[in-house]
């Protein structure tokens, strides 16, 4: 009798193991749970340890849209949105904040202090940082080294910006072009503004219009830096 009871309990234990789903060792995770983008920027959310195909959805696609299959987010306008990701019975969330990009051409012909205020952390360069081949006054923004900088020059008399260079700020655009943009996309935006290609160098291209003389440096087919002179 005792032996039969033992067999019965063993059978019941096995049935319970079969009915209760096994706990996942690794739960699905997002590569970002919060994100700040500037209008025009994109970012692709990725899911690790997903046993089922993830489905992406935006709570406010007018602010930040997302491709439901690839997870590519596109920043549309200032605001906040939640990107939810359904992975089987799980729901993951990434909180997205979108800020307006700073279009530097909007500040041309205006007091340089307006652009300085918009960008932030700009200081006037000292004599050792002022290349002798340039005229005017150099103001700059730097992130720790000379190759990661944002700077502009102004006419000493009119105080208007005469040239600008950007190597570090993705929140800043010029005719819609930003760092990291594909070369084809950048040239399309410049063409819309009447800025055409005039000369190609090893790693950069010169473009011109009636208003601007522009140089753009590319790395791996993407914008690495850009510089323009106001004619």
VOLONU-152646 format. One record per residue (C-alpha): z negated, x, y negated; residue in three letters. Coordinates in steps of 0.02 Angstrom, whole numbers, plus 32768, in hexadecimal, padded with zeros to 4 digits. Layout:
REM VOLONU-152646
+------+------+------+--------+
:    z :    x :    y : residu :
+------+------+------+--------+
:    Z :    X :    Y :    ALA :
...
+------+------+------+--------+
END
This chain:
REM VOLONU-152646
+------+------+------+--------+
:    z :    x :    y : residu :
+------+------+------+--------+
: 8000 : 8000 : 8000 :    UNK :
: 7FCE : 808C : 7F8A :    UNK :
: 806C : 80E7 : 7FB7 :    UNK :
: 80D6 : 804F : 7F8D :    UNK :
: 807D : 803D : 7EE5 :    UNK :
: 80A5 : 80F2 : 7EBE :    UNK :
: 815C : 80D5 : 7EE1 :    UNK :
: 8158 : 8038 : 7E74 :    UNK :
: 810D : 8095 : 7DDE :    UNK :
: 818B : 8121 : 7DF2 :    UNK :
: 8219 : 80A3 : 7DF3 :    UNK :
: 81D5 : 804E : 7D57 :    UNK :
: 81C5 : 80F5 : 7CFD :    UNK :
: 827B : 8120 : 7D22 :    UNK :
: 82B3 : 8075 : 7CE2 :    UNK :
: 8255 : 8090 : 7C3E :    UNK :
: 82A9 : 8139 : 7C27 :    UNK :
: 8352 : 80E9 : 7C41 :    UNK :
: 8333 : 8059 : 7BC9 :    UNK :
: 82E6 : 80BC : 7B39 :    UNK :
: 836D : 811F : 7AD9 :    UNK :
: 8352 : 81D9 : 7AD3 :    UNK :
: 8318 : 821C : 7A2B :    UNK :
: 8399 : 8287 : 79D2 :    UNK :
: 8369 : 833C : 79C5 :    UNK :
: 83CC : 8358 : 7924 :    UNK :
: 83DD : 82CC : 78A5 :    UNK :
: 8478 : 82C2 : 7838 :    UNK :
: 8466 : 8317 : 778E :    UNK :
: 84CA : 8322 : 76EC :    UNK :
: 84F6 : 83C7 : 7699 :    UNK :
: 84BA : 837A : 75F4 :    UNK :
: 843B : 82F1 : 75D3 :    UNK :
: 844B : 82FB : 7516 :    UNK :
: 84DD : 8337 : 74AE :    UNK :
: 8511 : 834C : 73F7 :    UNK :
: 85CA : 8347 : 73CF :    UNK :
: 862F : 8347 : 732F :    UNK :
: 86BC : 82CB : 7311 :    UNK :
: 8757 : 8305 : 736C :    UNK :
: 86F8 : 836F : 73EB :    UNK :
: 86FB : 8351 : 74A5 :    UNK :
: 8684 : 837C : 7533 :    UNK :
: 8690 : 835C : 75EE :    UNK :
: 85F5 : 831E : 7649 :    UNK :
: 85E4 : 835D : 76FB :    UNK :
: 8578 : 831C : 7789 :    UNK :
: 852D : 8391 : 780A :    UNK :
: 84F3 : 8360 : 78B8 :    UNK :
: 854F : 82BA : 78B0 :    UNK :
: 856D : 8270 : 795C :    UNK :
: 85D7 : 81E4 : 7914 :    UNK :
: 865D : 81DF : 788D :    UNK :
: 860C : 81D0 : 77E0 :    UNK :
: 8647 : 814B : 7764 :    UNK :
: 862E : 816D : 76AB :    UNK :
: 8615 : 80EB : 7623 :    UNK :
: 85ED : 80F0 : 7568 :    UNK :
: 8575 : 8077 : 7513 :    UNK :
: 85DA : 8087 : 7472 :    UNK :
: 868B : 80C5 : 748C :    UNK :
: 86B0 : 80BA : 73D0 :    UNK :
: 8633 : 8148 : 73B8 :    UNK :
: 864F : 81AB : 7459 :    UNK :
: 86CD : 8176 : 74DB :    UNK :
: 86CF : 81BB : 758C :    UNK :
: 874E : 81C1 : 7618 :    UNK :
: 8700 : 815D : 76A6 :    UNK :
: 8744 : 81D3 : 772A :    UNK :
: 873F : 8282 : 76DD :    UNK :
: 86A6 : 8271 : 766C :    UNK :
: 8702 : 82B7 : 75D5 :    UNK :
: 86AA : 827E : 7536 :    UNK :
: 8709 : 826E : 7491 :    UNK :
: 86A5 : 8265 : 73EF :    UNK :
: 86F0 : 81DC : 7381 :    UNK :
: 867C : 81BD : 72ED :    UNK :
: 85C9 : 81DB : 72B4 :    UNK :
: 8544 : 8182 : 7318 :    UNK :
: 84ED : 8181 : 73C0 :    UNK :
: 8523 : 8149 : 746D :    UNK :
: 84E3 : 8154 : 751E :    UNK :
: 8558 : 818E : 75A7 :    UNK :
: 851E : 8143 : 764C :    UNK :
: 8557 : 8185 : 76F3 :    UNK :
: 854D : 811A : 778F :    UNK :
: 853E : 8182 : 782D :    UNK :
: 8525 : 810A : 78BD :    UNK :
: 847C : 80B6 : 789D :    UNK :
: 844D : 8137 : 781A :    UNK :
: 846C : 812B : 775E :    UNK :
: 8469 : 81C8 : 76F3 :    UNK :
: 846C : 81CA : 7635 :    UNK :
: 84A5 : 8244 : 75AF :    UNK :
: 8473 : 821E : 74FB :    UNK :
: 8500 : 824C : 7484 :    UNK :
: 84EF : 8265 : 73C8 :    UNK :
: 8591 : 8272 : 7365 :    UNK :
: 8592 : 82C1 : 72B9 :    UNK :
: 8621 : 82C6 : 723C :    UNK :
: 8687 : 8365 : 7239 :    UNK :
: 8694 : 83C4 : 7194 :    UNK :
: 874A : 83C9 : 715D :    UNK :
: 8753 : 8460 : 70EA :    UNK :
: 87F3 : 8428 : 7095 :    UNK :
: 878F : 8397 : 704B :    UNK :
: 872C : 8417 : 6FE6 :    UNK :
: 87BD : 8479 : 6F9D :    UNK :
: 87C5 : 846B : 6EE0 :    UNK :
: 870E : 8437 : 6EDB :    UNK :
: 8672 : 849D : 6EB1 :    UNK :
: 8651 : 8514 : 6F41 :    UNK :
: 859A : 84DD : 6F43 :    UNK :
: 85D0 : 8438 : 6F92 :    UNK :
: 8619 : 8490 : 702A :    UNK :
: 8585 : 8506 : 702F :    UNK :
: 850F : 8471 : 7036 :    UNK :
: 8575 : 841B : 70BE :    UNK :
: 857F : 84B4 : 712E :    UNK :
: 84D1 : 84F8 : 710D :    UNK :
: 8484 : 85A7 : 7118 :    UNK :
: 8506 : 85F7 : 70A6 :    UNK :
: 84D4 : 8690 : 7041 :    UNK :
: 8533 : 86FE : 6FC8 :    UNK :
: 8568 : 87A2 : 7014 :    UNK :
: 8527 : 8843 : 6FC9 :    UNK :
: 8594 : 88D4 : 6F90 :    UNK :
: 859A : 8926 : 703B :    UNK :
: 85E3 : 8887 : 7089 :    UNK :
: 8668 : 886E : 7004 :    UNK :
: 870D : 88BD : 703E :    UNK :
: 8761 : 8919 : 6FAF :    UNK :
: 880C : 88D1 : 6FDD :    UNK :
: 87D7 : 8824 : 6FA6 :    UNK :
: 87B3 : 87DB : 6EFC :    UNK :
: 873D : 874E : 6ED0 :    UNK :
: 8690 : 872E : 6F15 :    UNK :
: 866A : 8727 : 6FCE :    UNK :
: 85ED : 86AB : 7013 :    UNK :
: 85CA : 86AF : 70CC :    UNK :
: 8574 : 8660 : 7160 :    UNK :
: 854E : 86CC : 71F6 :    UNK :
: 8502 : 86B2 : 72A2 :    UNK :
: 84C1 : 8760 : 72C3 :    UNK :
: 855A : 87CF : 72C1 :    UNK :
: 85F4 : 87F2 : 7259 :    UNK :
: 866C : 87A8 : 72D9 :    UNK :
: 8613 : 86FE : 72D6 :    UNK :
: 8625 : 86C8 : 7223 :    UNK :
: 865C : 8644 : 71A9 :    UNK :
: 8683 : 8679 : 70F9 :    UNK :
: 86E2 : 8646 : 705F :    UNK :
: 8712 : 8692 : 6FB9 :    UNK :
: 8717 : 8642 : 6F0F :    UNK :
: 8773 : 8668 : 6E6E :    UNK :
: 86F4 : 86B2 : 6DF7 :    UNK :
: 8736 : 864C : 6D65 :    UNK :
: 875B : 85A1 : 6DB0 :    UNK :
: 86DA : 85AB : 6E3D :    UNK :
: 875B : 8560 : 6EB2 :    UNK :
: 876F : 859B : 6F65 :    UNK :
: 8802 : 8612 : 6F79 :    UNK :
: 87F1 : 8643 : 7030 :    UNK :
: 878B : 8616 : 70C9 :    UNK :
: 8770 : 865B : 7178 :    UNK :
: 8719 : 860C : 720C :    UNK :
: 86E8 : 865D : 72B1 :    UNK :
: 864A : 8600 : 72E0 :    UNK :
: 863A : 854D : 72A0 :    UNK :
: 8682 : 84C5 : 7310 :    UNK :
: 8642 : 843F : 7299 :    UNK :
: 86BE : 847F : 7217 :    UNK :
: 8777 : 8451 : 721E :    UNK :
: 8810 : 8481 : 71BA :    UNK :
: 8899 : 83FC : 71B9 :    UNK :
: 8841 : 83B9 : 7253 :    UNK :
: 884A : 8460 : 72B0 :    UNK :
: 87A8 : 849F : 72FB :    UNK :
: 8772 : 8534 : 7362 :    UNK :
: 8798 : 851C : 741A :    UNK :
: 882E : 84AA : 73FD :    UNK :
: 88C7 : 84CC : 7468 :    UNK :
: 8953 : 8528 : 740F :    UNK :
: 89CE : 8498 : 7428 :    UNK :
: 8952 : 841A : 73DE :    UNK :
: 892B : 848C : 734A :    UNK :
: 89E3 : 84A7 : 7321 :    UNK :
: 8A02 : 83EC : 732C :    UNK :
: 8978 : 83CA : 72AD :    UNK :
: 89B7 : 8452 : 7238 :    UNK :
: 8A69 : 8411 : 7244 :    UNK :
: 8A2E : 8365 : 720C :    UNK :
: 89EC : 83B7 : 716E :    UNK :
: 8A91 : 8410 : 714F :    UNK :
: 8A4C : 84B9 : 7186 :    UNK :
: 8AD0 : 8510 : 71F1 :    UNK :
: 8AD5 : 85AF : 7259 :    UNK :
: 8B1E : 8645 : 71FF :    UNK :
: 8AED : 86DF : 7264 :    UNK :
: 8AA1 : 8704 : 730E :    UNK :
: 8A34 : 879B : 7333 :    UNK :
: 89E4 : 87D8 : 73D4 :    UNK :
: 894D : 8763 : 73D0 :    UNK :
: 8965 : 86FD : 7331 :    UNK :
: 89E5 : 8694 : 72D5 :    UNK :
: 8A08 : 8683 : 721D :    UNK :
: 8A31 : 85D8 : 71D4 :    UNK :
: 8A62 : 85A4 : 7124 :    UNK :
: 8A76 : 850D : 70B4 :    UNK :
: 8A8A : 84F4 : 6FFA :    UNK :
: 89CC : 84F4 : 6FEB :    UNK :
: 898B : 856A : 7071 :    UNK :
: 89A8 : 860F : 70C8 :    UNK :
: 8951 : 85FE : 7171 :    UNK :
: 892D : 8677 : 71FF :    UNK :
: 88EA : 8639 : 72A6 :    UNK :
: 88A9 : 86A9 : 7331 :    UNK :
: 88B8 : 866E : 73E5 :    UNK :
: 885C : 86A1 : 7484 :    UNK :
: 8890 : 8659 : 752C :    UNK :
: 8900 : 85DC : 74D3 :    UNK :
: 8874 : 8597 : 7465 :    UNK :
: 8844 : 85AD : 73AE :    UNK :
: 87C8 : 863E : 739F :    UNK :
: 87C9 : 864C : 72E1 :    UNK :
: 882B : 8616 : 724A :    UNK :
: 8840 : 8653 : 7198 :    UNK :
: 889C : 8608 : 7106 :    UNK :
: 88C8 : 8637 : 7054 :    UNK :
: 88E6 : 85B6 : 6FCD :    UNK :
: 8989 : 85DD : 6F73 :    UNK :
+------+------+------+--------+
END
